[in-house]
Amino acid sequence: MTHVRASVVLLTYNQEAFVQEALQSLLDQDVDDLEIVVSDDASKDGTWRVVTEMAADYKGAKRLLLHQNTTNIGLTANYEAAFALTTGDVVFSAAGDDVSTPDRCRSCVALWLANDRVPDFIATDAYDMALDGEVLGMKCMDELKGLTLEQWAVKRPYQFGASHMLTRRLLALNPLAPNLPAEDQCFVVRAVLMGGGLRLNSPKVYHRRSGMSGKVREQSFEEKIANMRKGASRGLLELAQMQRDAACLGQAARFESLTQVQADLYRYISAQLDKPGLVKSWGLLCNAKSLRFSKKLRFFFYANLSWWFSMLFQLKVALNG
């Protein structure tokens, strides 16, 4: 890797119990020509103390840079802050509770070089790891080679950021919006419109199931509705970022035409779940011409019969214990 500058971005937030193992796995990479940038998003526990102590004790050849935000700025903004400190031709993503195998960086760079440095996105498979470190199985990423924007619009490939290696040109294309909820699929779209992506079908990351990423069971119908509204809002923010990225590559019209129905659905969900009243709600249903009737009707009922769904939800919770 002496002729490829590689950086790793390790994002941390309240991961005191796991960050030592995560950072050590990067310090143990079997290549020395590696830059590691740790960016902590104003952790409230001892995460930053663990990181600074490890940095003070490190005597190896890797370049280690530490950064801590003065206030919590969120995942995507923290990623942008960390990327700004990197100098690599390629940049790896890492989370403060995940663990990389010793050959992760070398293997991904080797695949990139074998493909003449053309791909802008390489994703590895991962081990599915429990909170206590037990390996539960495998997480196999979807194939990326030859993926078109039309195929992506029909079915988004399964990916998660902690297994990614990205080129600097992909990351530098366009700033990420600070309120962007997640960047994974945005980077997939960039890659599809640029040099493409590849899957390394070998696990190079232990991806931990934790409170940071684990799904919490909803306890009420009102909570379910709140999550739906949040999902629609997040979806619109994500599509807006992708639209801006596509515009940078001269593909704005193509992207918009492929995602118009999805954007219409997100807007419809948000409008219905604001509970505008029966008359306006019916108008929303009638005017949403691009959406399937069954889909429209579902959210119409959620908006206007919420008391009924709330009773059913509580009954279900009671029966399931």
Residue frames relative to the residue before (quaternion, step in Angstrom):
aa qw qx qy qz dx dy dz
M 1.0000 0.0000 0.0000 0.0000 0.00 0.00 0.00
T 0.3652 0.7668 -0.4758 0.2286 3.60 1.21 0.14
H 0.7299 0.3991 -0.2402 0.5003 3.59 1.14 -0.54
V 0.6722 0.3832 -0.3050 0.5552 3.59 1.27 0.31
R 0.2734 -0.7464 0.5830 0.1681 3.56 -0.74 1.04
A 0.0412 -0.8167 0.5748 -0.0294 3.56 -0.63 1.14
S 0.1054 -0.7758 0.6208 0.0390 3.54 -1.06 0.87
V 0.1707 -0.7407 0.6363 0.1316 3.54 -1.27 0.50
V 0.1973 -0.7530 0.6188 0.1058 3.55 -0.97 0.93
L 0.0807 -0.7854 0.6135 0.0154 3.58 -0.64 1.17
L 0.1410 -0.8071 0.5723 0.0358 3.57 -0.48 1.25
T 0.0342 -0.8241 0.5647 -0.0280 3.56 -0.72 1.07
Y 0.1550 0.7550 -0.6322 0.0793 3.51 -1.25 0.62
N 0.8464 -0.1421 0.0527 0.5105 3.57 -0.59 1.21
Q 0.4783 0.6571 -0.4385 0.3836 3.57 0.86 1.00
E 0.0596 0.8591 -0.5038 0.0684 3.54 1.07 0.85
A 0.6895 0.5105 -0.2886 0.4251 3.58 0.93 -0.88
F 0.7912 0.3457 -0.1451 0.4831 3.59 1.14 -0.59
V 0.5632 0.6710 -0.3841 0.2918 3.58 1.11 -0.58
Q 0.5869 0.5742 -0.3877 0.4190 3.60 1.05 -0.57
E 0.6743 0.4808 -0.2890 0.4803 3.57 0.92 -0.92
A 0.6408 0.5326 -0.3249 0.4475 3.58 1.00 -0.81
L 0.7046 0.4493 -0.2690 0.4790 3.59 0.81 -0.98
Q 0.6359 0.5347 -0.3418 0.4393 3.59 0.96 -0.78
S 0.6300 0.5391 -0.3411 0.4429 3.59 1.03 -0.71
L 0.6515 0.4822 -0.3146 0.4939 3.59 1.16 -0.50
L 0.6390 0.5070 -0.3196 0.4821 3.57 1.04 -0.73
D 0.6921 0.4671 -0.2615 0.4842 3.59 1.22 -0.55
Q 0.3407 0.7310 -0.5234 0.2749 3.63 1.18 0.22
D 0.4646 -0.7341 0.4315 0.2430 3.56 -0.90 0.95
V 0.6240 0.4094 -0.3811 0.5457 3.56 1.13 0.79
D 0.3628 -0.7539 0.5089 0.2025 3.57 -0.99 0.80
D 0.6346 0.5300 -0.3294 0.4558 3.57 1.17 -0.58
L 0.4178 0.6971 -0.4416 0.3801 3.53 0.55 1.25
E 0.2189 -0.7565 0.6072 0.1051 3.54 -1.03 0.91
I 0.1009 -0.7965 0.5958 0.0220 3.58 -0.78 1.06
V 0.0800 -0.7870 0.6116 0.0076 3.56 -0.69 1.15
V 0.1214 -0.7763 0.6166 0.0494 3.57 -0.66 1.14
S 0.0149 -0.7962 0.6044 -0.0228 3.57 -0.75 1.07
D 0.1338 -0.8103 0.5698 0.0285 3.55 -0.49 1.24
D 0.3214 -0.7823 0.5110 0.1536 3.55 -0.82 1.05
A 0.7051 -0.4853 0.2536 0.4506 3.56 0.70 1.21
S 0.0139 0.8306 -0.5538 0.0564 3.57 0.76 1.07
K 0.3556 -0.7438 0.5330 0.1907 3.55 -1.12 0.74
D 0.6586 0.4613 -0.3140 0.5048 3.59 1.27 -0.11
G 0.7379 -0.4354 0.2923 0.4247 3.58 -1.16 -0.52
T 0.2621 0.8025 -0.5035 0.1838 3.60 1.22 0.33
W 0.7044 0.4744 -0.2773 0.4493 3.58 0.76 -1.03
R 0.6114 0.5451 -0.3471 0.4566 3.58 1.06 -0.70
V 0.6451 0.5146 -0.3204 0.4651 3.59 0.93 -0.87
V 0.6651 0.5145 -0.3011 0.4497 3.58 0.90 -0.94
T 0.6996 0.4708 -0.2856 0.4553 3.59 0.80 -0.96
E 0.6329 0.5203 -0.3360 0.4646 3.59 1.04 -0.68
M 0.6496 0.5039 -0.3192 0.4715 3.58 0.97 -0.79
A 0.6455 0.5224 -0.3196 0.4564 3.57 0.99 -0.82
A 0.6516 0.5205 -0.3150 0.4530 3.57 0.99 -0.82
D 0.7139 0.4521 -0.2474 0.4741 3.57 1.08 -0.73
Y 0.5726 0.6310 -0.3787 0.3612 3.60 1.19 -0.43
K 0.0837 -0.8139 0.5749 -0.0010 3.56 -0.84 1.06
G 0.4602 0.7210 -0.4196 0.3038 3.59 1.26 0.18
A 0.6786 -0.5298 0.3615 0.3580 3.53 -1.40 -0.05
K 0.5467 0.6245 -0.4085 0.3799 3.60 1.17 -0.32
R 0.4204 -0.6861 0.5343 0.2589 3.55 -1.16 0.66
L 0.0865 -0.8187 0.5675 -0.0121 3.56 -0.64 1.16
L 0.0364 -0.7967 0.6027 -0.0286 3.58 -0.68 1.16
L 0.1625 -0.7990 0.5756 0.0617 3.56 -0.92 0.96
H 0.0305 0.7772 -0.6269 0.0451 3.53 -1.07 0.85
Q 0.0261 -0.7810 0.6237 0.0197 3.55 -1.04 0.82
N 0.4065 -0.7014 0.5335 0.2413 3.55 -0.89 0.96
T 0.4949 -0.6705 0.4646 0.2993 3.59 -1.00 0.76
T 0.7634 0.1037 -0.0806 0.6324 3.56 1.24 -0.53
N 0.5891 -0.5694 0.4313 0.3778 3.56 -1.23 0.38
I 0.1061 -0.8372 0.5363 0.0126 3.58 -0.60 1.15
G 0.5915 -0.5937 0.3654 0.4051 3.59 1.24 -0.04
L 0.7026 -0.5244 0.3033 0.3733 3.52 -1.24 0.62
T 0.7265 0.4521 -0.2673 0.4431 3.58 0.69 -1.06
A 0.6544 0.4946 -0.3152 0.4773 3.59 0.95 -0.82
N 0.6259 0.5251 -0.3371 0.4679 3.58 1.06 -0.68
Y 0.6184 0.5322 -0.3374 0.4696 3.58 1.06 -0.74
E 0.6539 0.5115 -0.3099 0.4634 3.58 0.92 -0.88
A 0.6461 0.5180 -0.3195 0.4606 3.58 0.99 -0.83
A 0.6672 0.4951 -0.2974 0.4704 3.56 1.00 -0.83
F 0.6448 0.5299 -0.3260 0.4441 3.58 0.92 -0.89
A 0.6229 0.5638 -0.3383 0.4240 3.59 1.03 -0.77
L 0.6862 0.4762 -0.2776 0.4746 3.59 1.19 -0.47
T 0.5946 0.5905 -0.3617 0.4086 3.60 1.23 -0.24
T 0.2255 -0.7668 0.5852 0.1367 3.54 -1.31 0.40
G 0.4787 0.7337 -0.3982 0.2719 3.59 1.27 -0.13
D 0.5340 -0.5797 0.5091 0.3459 3.52 -1.32 0.41
V 0.7553 0.1403 -0.0870 0.6343 3.54 1.23 -0.62
V 0.1697 -0.7899 0.5864 0.0576 3.55 -1.12 0.76
F 0.2431 -0.7631 0.5874 0.1165 3.56 -0.82 1.08
S 0.3048 -0.7227 0.5900 0.1915 3.54 -1.20 0.63
A 0.0465 0.7859 -0.6149 0.0458 3.57 -1.05 0.78
A 0.2852 -0.7534 0.5720 0.1547 3.56 -1.10 0.76
G 0.6033 -0.6328 0.3747 0.3086 3.53 -1.15 0.69
D 0.7259 0.3629 -0.2617 0.5224 3.59 1.23 0.01
D 0.6028 0.5359 -0.3619 0.4673 3.59 1.27 0.22
V 0.2886 -0.7547 0.5711 0.1449 3.56 -1.27 0.42
S 0.2649 -0.7647 0.5701 0.1414 3.58 -0.90 0.96
T 0.4696 -0.6363 0.5224 0.3189 3.57 -1.10 0.65
P 0.6501 -0.5674 0.3311 0.3818 3.63 -1.08 0.62
D 0.7451 0.4014 -0.2224 0.4840 3.60 1.10 -0.61
R 0.3126 0.7941 -0.4853 0.1902 3.59 1.22 0.14
C 0.7238 0.4431 -0.2651 0.4577 3.59 0.64 -1.08
R 0.6652 0.5116 -0.3103 0.4466 3.57 0.87 -0.92
S 0.6744 0.5105 -0.3039 0.4384 3.59 0.89 -0.90
C 0.6747 0.4910 -0.3006 0.4618 3.58 0.94 -0.85
V 0.6499 0.5026 -0.3194 0.4723 3.58 0.96 -0.82
A 0.6242 0.5404 -0.3381 0.4516 3.59 1.02 -0.78
L 0.6523 0.4979 -0.3122 0.4786 3.59 0.99 -0.81
W 0.6337 0.5335 -0.3215 0.4587 3.57 1.01 -0.79
L 0.6769 0.4826 -0.2870 0.4760 3.57 0.93 -0.92
A 0.6356 0.5394 -0.3256 0.4461 3.58 1.04 -0.77
N 0.7211 0.3619 -0.2227 0.5472 3.57 1.26 -0.40
D 0.5756 -0.6655 0.3392 0.3327 3.54 1.17 0.82
R 0.5996 -0.6142 0.3365 0.3873 3.58 1.12 0.74
V 0.3942 0.7495 -0.4535 0.2779 3.58 1.21 0.40
P 0.6795 0.4870 -0.3359 0.4339 3.67 0.72 -0.90
D 0.2983 -0.7613 0.5512 0.1660 3.55 -1.08 0.74
F 0.7652 0.2572 -0.1096 0.5799 3.57 1.29 -0.16
I 0.0520 0.7730 -0.6306 0.0465 3.57 -0.79 1.02
A 0.0715 -0.7922 0.6061 0.0021 3.56 -0.85 1.05
T 0.2402 -0.7640 0.5816 0.1427 3.55 -0.96 0.85
D 0.5457 -0.5416 0.5031 0.3948 3.53 -1.31 0.22
A 0.2278 -0.7844 0.5658 0.1127 3.57 -1.26 0.23
Y 0.4492 -0.6134 0.5648 0.3208 3.50 -1.37 0.29
D 0.3513 -0.7013 0.5812 0.2168 3.56 -1.03 0.85
M 0.0300 -0.8453 0.5311 -0.0492 3.58 -0.38 1.24
A 0.4362 -0.6912 0.5166 0.2553 3.57 -0.97 0.91
L 0.7122 -0.4534 0.3234 0.4272 3.54 -1.29 0.25
D 0.7252 0.4332 -0.2395 0.4786 3.57 1.05 -0.79
G 0.6469 -0.5538 0.3126 0.4209 3.60 1.25 0.14
E 0.4868 0.6571 -0.4461 0.3637 3.61 1.22 -0.09
V 0.3623 -0.7189 0.5512 0.2193 3.57 -0.93 0.92
L 0.2213 -0.8245 0.5161 0.0701 3.54 -0.61 1.21
G 0.7653 -0.2378 0.1895 0.5673 3.56 1.20 -0.42
M 0.5839 -0.5663 0.4513 0.3668 3.53 -1.24 -0.58
K 0.1851 -0.7195 0.6534 0.1452 3.51 -1.31 0.51
C 0.1119 -0.8161 0.5664 0.0260 3.55 -0.36 1.25
M 0.3765 -0.7292 0.5293 0.2152 3.54 -0.74 1.06
D 0.5179 -0.6072 0.4915 0.3486 3.58 -1.19 0.43
E 0.5828 -0.5911 0.4293 0.3559 3.54 -1.17 0.59
L 0.2315 -0.7912 0.5574 0.0984 3.54 -1.07 0.81
K 0.5406 0.6502 -0.4047 0.3481 3.57 1.15 -0.53
G 0.8422 0.1504 -0.1359 0.4997 3.56 -0.81 1.02
L 0.3999 0.7303 -0.4744 0.2860 3.60 1.25 0.05
T 0.2088 -0.7767 0.5842 0.1088 3.58 -0.88 0.96
L 0.6376 -0.5215 0.3949 0.4069 3.55 -1.24 0.33
E 0.6171 0.5458 -0.3409 0.4529 3.58 1.06 -0.71
Q 0.6588 0.4900 -0.3072 0.4811 3.59 0.99 -0.81
W 0.6306 0.5370 -0.3292 0.4535 3.58 0.98 -0.84
A 0.6615 0.5265 -0.3099 0.4349 3.59 0.95 -0.89
V 0.6532 0.4970 -0.3074 0.4815 3.59 1.14 -0.62
K 0.7938 -0.0721 0.0876 0.5975 3.59 0.93 -0.92
R 0.3157 -0.7628 0.5366 0.1748 3.53 -0.54 1.16
P 0.4501 -0.6950 0.4813 0.2878 3.61 -0.87 0.85
Y 0.5054 -0.6372 0.4892 0.3152 3.56 -1.11 0.68
Q 0.1771 0.7633 -0.5965 0.1738 3.56 -0.71 1.16
F 0.0140 0.7628 -0.6412 -0.0824 3.55 -1.28 0.28
G 0.6520 -0.6287 0.2881 0.3109 3.49 -1.01 0.99
A 0.6436 0.5724 -0.3386 0.3788 3.58 0.99 -0.75
S 0.6886 0.4479 -0.2947 0.4882 3.62 1.22 -0.08
H 0.5520 0.6812 -0.3506 0.3292 3.59 1.27 0.00
M 0.0772 -0.6950 0.7052 0.1171 3.46 -1.44 0.46
L 0.0700 -0.8171 0.5719 -0.0220 3.57 -0.73 1.11
T 0.4632 -0.6607 0.5038 0.3085 3.55 -1.13 0.58
R 0.6158 -0.5562 0.4133 0.3751 3.51 -1.22 0.51
R 0.6381 0.5395 -0.3415 0.4303 3.58 1.00 -0.76
L 0.6280 0.5173 -0.3421 0.4700 3.59 1.08 -0.64
L 0.6978 0.4826 -0.2769 0.4511 3.58 0.85 -0.97
A 0.7045 0.4713 -0.2599 0.4626 3.57 1.08 -0.75
L 0.4046 0.7513 -0.4581 0.2489 3.61 1.24 -0.14
N 0.7891 -0.1283 0.1828 0.5722 3.56 0.80 -1.06
P 0.5043 -0.6480 0.4613 0.3362 3.64 -0.90 0.76
L 0.4209 -0.6673 0.5508 0.2724 3.55 -1.18 0.63
A 0.5080 -0.6348 0.4843 0.3232 3.57 -1.00 0.80
P 0.5411 -0.6546 0.4137 0.3281 3.63 -0.85 0.88
N 0.7269 0.4184 -0.2391 0.4892 3.59 1.10 -0.65
L 0.3677 0.7244 -0.5009 0.2985 3.59 1.24 0.25
P 0.4114 -0.7560 0.4470 0.2436 3.63 -0.61 1.06
A 0.7916 -0.0527 0.0632 0.6054 3.61 1.08 -0.68
E 0.3342 -0.7805 0.5055 0.1534 3.52 -1.09 0.76
D 0.4246 0.7607 -0.4391 0.2197 3.60 1.21 -0.37
Q 0.7595 0.3803 -0.2173 0.4810 3.59 0.60 -1.13
C 0.5568 0.5820 -0.3962 0.4408 3.59 1.16 -0.46
F 0.6747 0.4789 -0.2922 0.4796 3.57 0.98 -0.81
V 0.5893 0.5513 -0.3684 0.4617 3.59 1.11 -0.60
V 0.6600 0.5036 -0.3077 0.4648 3.59 0.91 -0.91
R 0.6266 0.5260 -0.3424 0.4621 3.58 0.94 -0.81
A 0.6706 0.5055 -0.3056 0.4487 3.57 0.87 -0.94
V 0.6305 0.5420 -0.3310 0.4462 3.58 0.96 -0.87
L 0.7358 0.4090 -0.2190 0.4933 3.57 1.01 -0.83
M 0.6884 0.4233 -0.2779 0.5194 3.59 1.26 -0.11
G 0.8468 -0.1802 0.1349 0.4819 3.58 -0.62 -1.11
G 0.5892 -0.5936 0.3668 0.4073 3.56 1.27 0.11
G 0.3207 -0.7373 0.5644 0.1871 3.53 -1.37 0.06
L 0.1890 -0.7613 0.6094 0.1152 3.52 -1.33 0.35
R 0.2909 -0.7140 0.6054 0.1975 3.52 -1.28 0.51
L 0.2196 -0.7189 0.6434 0.1448 3.55 -1.00 0.89
N 0.2079 -0.8391 0.4932 0.0973 3.56 -0.16 1.30
S 0.5318 0.5285 -0.4561 0.4795 3.49 0.69 1.26
P 0.4492 -0.7135 0.4558 0.2853 3.63 -0.78 0.92
K 0.0314 -0.8166 0.5757 -0.0277 3.57 -0.73 1.09
V 0.7325 0.3069 -0.2038 0.5725 3.58 1.32 0.08
Y 0.2661 -0.6945 0.6408 0.1901 3.54 -1.19 0.70
H 0.1425 -0.8276 0.5421 0.0289 3.56 -0.29 1.31
R 0.2527 -0.8287 0.4884 0.1045 3.54 -0.32 1.30
R 0.3483 -0.6800 0.6030 0.2295 3.52 -1.08 0.81
S 0.1224 0.8149 -0.5505 0.1338 3.55 -0.47 1.16
G 0.7008 -0.4474 0.3500 0.4314 3.52 -1.34 0.06
M 0.5969 0.5814 -0.3641 0.4161 3.58 1.17 -0.53
S 0.8184 0.2249 -0.0930 0.5205 3.56 0.99 -0.81
G 0.5338 0.6550 -0.4049 0.3494 3.58 1.22 -0.25
K 0.4725 -0.6729 0.4940 0.2827 3.56 -1.14 0.65
V 0.2617 -0.7664 0.5725 0.1278 3.56 -0.87 1.04
R 0.4501 -0.6999 0.4820 0.2745 3.58 -0.83 0.97
E 0.4340 -0.6984 0.5092 0.2543 3.56 -0.91 0.95
Q 0.2984 -0.7943 0.5138 0.1267 3.55 -0.93 0.95
S 0.7898 0.1332 -0.0879 0.5923 3.60 1.24 -0.15
F 0.6119 -0.5433 0.4156 0.3970 3.55 -1.25 0.37
E 0.6035 0.5603 -0.3502 0.4463 3.57 1.09 -0.69
E 0.6429 0.5018 -0.3151 0.4853 3.57 1.05 -0.74
K 0.6193 0.5390 -0.3334 0.4635 3.58 1.06 -0.75
I 0.6555 0.5045 -0.3014 0.4743 3.58 0.97 -0.89
A 0.6388 0.5280 -0.3235 0.4566 3.58 0.97 -0.85
N 0.6603 0.4987 -0.3036 0.4723 3.58 1.02 -0.79
M 0.6198 0.5291 -0.3406 0.4689 3.59 1.07 -0.69
R 0.6545 0.5019 -0.3096 0.4731 3.57 0.94 -0.87
K 0.6425 0.5158 -0.3147 0.4713 3.55 0.99 -0.84
G 0.6517 0.5240 -0.3128 0.4504 3.58 0.97 -0.85
A 0.6534 0.5043 -0.3114 0.4710 3.58 1.00 -0.81
S 0.6491 0.5145 -0.3113 0.4658 3.57 0.98 -0.84
R 0.6536 0.5041 -0.3033 0.4761 3.56 0.97 -0.88
G 0.6397 0.5419 -0.3233 0.4389 3.57 0.99 -0.82
L 0.6617 0.4989 -0.3039 0.4699 3.58 0.99 -0.81
L 0.6316 0.5210 -0.3309 0.4691 3.59 1.03 -0.75
E 0.6512 0.5186 -0.3055 0.4624 3.56 1.01 -0.86
L 0.6693 0.4908 -0.3004 0.4700 3.60 0.89 -0.90
A 0.6265 0.5378 -0.3399 0.4504 3.59 1.04 -0.73
Q 0.6397 0.5085 -0.3227 0.4776 3.59 1.02 -0.79
M 0.6595 0.5103 -0.3024 0.4617 3.56 0.92 -0.90
Q 0.6312 0.5359 -0.3285 0.4543 3.57 1.03 -0.80
R 0.6528 0.4995 -0.3105 0.4776 3.59 0.98 -0.82
D 0.6464 0.5164 -0.3170 0.4637 3.56 0.99 -0.83
A 0.6488 0.5140 -0.3137 0.4652 3.57 0.96 -0.88
A 0.6258 0.5411 -0.3356 0.4505 3.58 1.05 -0.76
C 0.6207 0.5472 -0.3377 0.4487 3.59 1.06 -0.72
L 0.7397 0.3767 -0.1974 0.5214 3.56 1.19 -0.58
G 0.5508 -0.6497 0.3779 0.3630 3.58 1.24 0.32
Q 0.5979 0.5820 -0.3453 0.4297 3.60 1.21 0.47
A 0.2559 0.8188 -0.4882 0.1602 3.59 1.21 0.42
A 0.6889 0.4846 -0.2946 0.4515 3.61 0.80 -0.98
R 0.6420 0.5247 -0.3182 0.4597 3.57 0.97 -0.84
F 0.6765 0.4872 -0.3019 0.4624 3.58 0.86 -0.91
E 0.6592 0.5222 -0.3157 0.4394 3.57 0.89 -0.92
S 0.6624 0.5113 -0.3156 0.4473 3.59 0.93 -0.83
L 0.6906 0.4856 -0.2739 0.4607 3.58 1.07 -0.72
T 0.7724 0.3458 -0.1724 0.5040 3.60 1.14 -0.54
Q 0.3665 0.7688 -0.4684 0.2350 3.59 1.26 0.07
V 0.6663 0.5021 -0.3136 0.4534 3.59 0.89 -0.90
Q 0.6439 0.5156 -0.3247 0.4626 3.59 0.97 -0.81
A 0.6486 0.5036 -0.3136 0.4769 3.58 0.99 -0.83
D 0.6273 0.5329 -0.3302 0.4620 3.59 1.01 -0.81
L 0.6486 0.5222 -0.3159 0.4548 3.58 0.99 -0.84
Y 0.6487 0.5141 -0.3215 0.4600 3.59 0.90 -0.88
R 0.6759 0.4872 -0.2982 0.4658 3.59 0.92 -0.89
Y 0.6342 0.5323 -0.3238 0.4577 3.57 1.05 -0.79
I 0.6428 0.5223 -0.3190 0.4607 3.58 0.93 -0.91
S 0.6645 0.5091 -0.3058 0.4536 3.57 0.86 -0.96
A 0.6829 0.4954 -0.2910 0.4512 3.57 0.89 -0.93
Q 0.6782 0.4849 -0.3001 0.4635 3.61 0.92 -0.86
L 0.7168 0.4575 -0.2704 0.4514 3.58 0.87 -0.88
D 0.5183 0.5825 -0.4258 0.4590 3.57 1.31 0.10
K 0.3140 -0.7921 0.4624 0.2453 3.58 1.40 -0.11
P 0.0411 0.8649 -0.4977 0.0500 3.59 0.58 1.15
G 0.6247 -0.4886 0.3600 0.4913 3.60 1.24 -0.15
L 0.6703 -0.5615 0.3142 0.3696 3.54 -1.15 0.71
V 0.6748 0.5054 -0.3131 0.4372 3.61 0.84 -0.91
K 0.6991 0.4490 -0.2733 0.4848 3.59 0.81 -0.97
S 0.6168 0.5513 -0.3398 0.4474 3.55 1.08 -0.74
W 0.6498 0.4993 -0.3087 0.4828 3.59 1.01 -0.83
G 0.6275 0.5348 -0.3281 0.4610 3.57 1.04 -0.73
L 0.6249 0.5293 -0.3327 0.4676 3.57 1.01 -0.78
L 0.6508 0.5205 -0.3118 0.4564 3.57 0.95 -0.91
C 0.7010 0.4811 -0.2767 0.4479 3.58 0.86 -0.94
N 0.7245 0.4630 -0.2440 0.4485 3.58 1.03 -0.78
A 0.5941 0.5660 -0.3745 0.4318 3.60 1.22 -0.27
K 0.0862 -0.8725 0.4803 0.0244 3.56 0.58 1.22
S 0.6871 0.5201 -0.2976 0.4108 3.60 1.03 -0.71
L 0.6742 0.5259 -0.2840 0.4338 3.59 1.23 -0.38
R 0.5694 -0.5798 0.4603 0.3574 3.56 -1.20 0.61
F 0.5666 -0.6327 0.4055 0.3380 3.57 -0.96 0.86
S 0.6449 0.5351 -0.3305 0.4341 3.59 0.92 -0.86
K 0.6466 0.5102 -0.3136 0.4725 3.57 1.03 -0.79
K 0.6546 0.5136 -0.3083 0.4612 3.58 0.96 -0.90
L 0.6686 0.5267 -0.3007 0.4303 3.55 0.92 -0.97
R 0.5996 0.5843 -0.3551 0.4159 3.56 1.02 -0.80
F 0.7453 0.3962 -0.2358 0.4816 3.59 0.75 -0.99
F 0.5417 0.5774 -0.3966 0.4647 3.58 1.23 -0.37
F 0.6726 0.4793 -0.2889 0.4842 3.57 0.95 -0.89
Y 0.6143 0.5471 -0.3509 0.4475 3.59 0.97 -0.79
A 0.6961 0.4901 -0.2744 0.4472 3.57 0.96 -0.91
N 0.8079 0.3322 -0.1343 0.4679 3.57 0.94 -0.89
L 0.7450 0.2831 -0.1992 0.5702 3.59 1.26 -0.20
S 0.1592 0.8382 -0.5091 0.1131 3.55 1.09 0.70
W 0.6052 0.5672 -0.3584 0.4285 3.61 1.07 -0.69
W 0.6551 0.5090 -0.3025 0.4694 3.59 1.06 -0.81
F 0.6782 0.4778 -0.2901 0.4771 3.58 0.90 -0.90
S 0.6092 0.5517 -0.3517 0.4482 3.58 1.10 -0.64
M 0.6424 0.5119 -0.3158 0.4750 3.59 1.01 -0.82
L 0.6632 0.5015 -0.3053 0.4642 3.59 0.92 -0.90
F 0.6440 0.5302 -0.3226 0.4474 3.56 0.99 -0.84
Q 0.6733 0.4900 -0.3012 0.4647 3.59 0.88 -0.90
L 0.6143 0.5324 -0.3430 0.4707 3.59 1.09 -0.67
K 0.6467 0.5179 -0.3092 0.4668 3.57 0.98 -0.86
V 0.6446 0.5166 -0.3165 0.4662 3.58 0.96 -0.86
A 0.6638 0.5109 -0.3031 0.4543 3.57 0.95 -0.90
L 0.6752 0.4973 -0.2938 0.4587 3.59 0.95 -0.86
N 0.7088 0.4459 -0.2541 0.4840 3.57 1.08 -0.72
G 0.4681 -0.6991 0.4284 0.3297 3.57 1.23 -0.05
